[in-house]
Amino acid sequence: MTLFNVMNIAMLVGAGIVFLWLVVATRRAKKPKAVRGDELPIWPFERMPIMTDSEVLFFAKLQDAVPEYHIFSQVQLSRIIEPSEEAGRDRSFWFNRICRQSVDYVVVDRDAHTTRLAI
């Protein structure tokens, strides 16, 4: 056998070992844990109004007062403001301060880009 043949055989054996290792490793891969409720065919939720009765009344009055604008209700604060460049590396810290907060109403120009007021 020549050195070339020995090297080819060694490479084939090495490739075979790597292939077998990959097959075994993928079979051992952990399946995602089941989460409570995943087994239910229908989750136990029902619809609910996004505004209370008094919020609906205020919304109607707001619409009458500024008909030239769009009005959105229950808007996440992170959809209308974001940390400035001054936040630097602390950007995610400042985002986390607002990401779960919301405002009741947002008044927006007809272009749907310019926020005029948040209540």
C-alpha positions in Angstrom: 0.0 0.0 0.0 1.2 3.4 -0.8 1.1 6.3 1.6 -1.5 7.9 -0.5 -3.9 4.9 -0.1 -3.3 4.8 3.6 -4.2 8.5 3.9 -7.3 8.0 1.9 -8.4 5.1 4.0 -7.7 7.1 7.2 -9.7 10.0 5.9 -12.7 7.7 5.0 -12.6 6.1 8.4 -12.4 9.5 10.1 -15.3 10.8 8.0 -17.3 7.7 8.9 -16.7 8.2 12.6 -17.8 11.8 12.4 -20.9 10.8 10.4 -21.8 8.2 13.0 -21.2 10.7 15.8 -23.5 13.2 14.2 -26.3 10.5 13.8 -26.0 9.5 17.4 -25.9 13.1 18.6 -29.0 14.2 16.7 -30.9 11.2 18.0 -30.0 12.1 21.5 -31.1 15.7 21.1 -33.5 16.6 23.8 -37.1 17.0 22.7 -38.6 20.3 23.9 -40.3 20.0 27.2 -44.1 19.9 27.1 -45.6 23.0 28.6 -48.7 22.7 30.8 -51.7 23.3 28.6 -50.1 22.0 25.4 -52.2 18.8 25.6 -55.5 20.8 25.6 -57.3 21.0 22.2 -58.6 24.4 23.1 -57.0 26.8 25.6 -59.3 28.2 28.3 -59.6 31.8 27.1 -62.5 34.0 26.2 -62.8 37.4 24.6 -62.9 40.5 26.7 -63.4 44.2 25.7 -60.2 46.2 25.2 -61.8 49.2 26.9 -64.0 49.8 29.9 -67.4 51.5 29.5 -65.9 54.8 30.7 -62.9 54.5 28.3 -65.3 53.9 25.4 -67.2 57.1 26.3 -64.0 59.0 26.5 -62.8 57.5 23.2 -66.0 58.7 21.5 -65.6 62.3 23.0 -62.0 62.3 21.9 -63.0 61.2 18.3 -65.6 64.0 18.2 -63.0 66.6 19.4 -60.3 65.7 16.9 -61.9 64.0 13.9 -58.9 65.0 11.7 -56.6 62.5 13.6 -56.5 58.7 14.0 -56.9 57.5 17.6 -55.6 54.2 18.8 -56.3 52.7 22.2 -54.3 50.5 24.5 -50.9 51.1 22.8 -47.7 49.7 24.2 -45.3 52.5 25.1 -42.5 50.8 23.3 -44.5 51.2 20.0 -44.3 55.0 20.3 -41.0 55.7 22.1 -37.6 54.1 22.1 -34.3 54.6 24.0 -32.2 57.4 22.4 -28.7 57.1 21.2 -27.6 58.6 24.5 -28.6 55.3 26.1 -25.6 53.7 24.4 -24.9 50.2 25.7 -27.8 50.6 28.3 -30.3 50.6 25.5 -31.9 47.2 26.5 -32.1 48.4 30.2 -34.1 51.5 29.2 -36.2 49.5 26.7 -37.1 47.0 29.6 -38.3 50.0 31.7 -41.1 50.7 29.2 -41.7 47.4 27.3 -44.7 46.3 29.5 -46.3 49.6 29.9 -49.1 51.1 27.8 -51.0 54.3 27.3 -54.8 54.4 27.0 -55.0 56.5 23.8 -52.6 57.7 21.1 -53.6 60.6 18.8 -51.8 60.2 15.4 -51.7 62.3 12.2 -53.5 60.9 9.2 -50.1 59.9 7.8 -50.1 57.2 10.6 -46.5 58.1 11.4 -46.6 61.2 13.5 -47.7 60.8 17.1 -49.3 64.0 18.4 -50.5 63.0 21.9 -50.5 60.1 24.2 -53.0 59.9 27.1 
